[in-house]
């Protein structure tokens, strides 16, 4: 199977989240054939739910679509390094591959901070590929926060 990045769709979800006044993060779940199962952007403010991160919403939607709590062999594309909460959910869902754009030195839970997947109590760690469309992801996040300062 040829590699096809779905980061452009994740970036589109991030832009839509930003337009709604949410932190611009987007996520896309892809099945083993490369078909998009779910896509979401942050909705924490809109839903008044601190767990409504793009990854959490996309995982919930994909699990509902598949009728299972595990997404074995699925991939997740995210514009920003997942936080510890989202990394825990990614592990629980048994996501096979995680692709993310921008690193998050403040709240990241994969390569920064908690490093959830390398913790001895982590039951499943996906393959991780960072830096996918990182420049575009970082630029959009910087512009979003610059407007609010």
Secondary structure, 3 states (H helix, E strand, C coil): CCCCCCHHHHHHHHHHHHHCCCCCCEEEEECCCCCEEEEEECCHHHHCCCCCCHHHHHHHHHHHHHCCCCCCCCEEEEEECCCHHHHHHHHHCCCCEEEEEECCCCCCCCCCCCCHHHCCCCCCCCEEEECCCHHHHHHHHHHHHHHCC
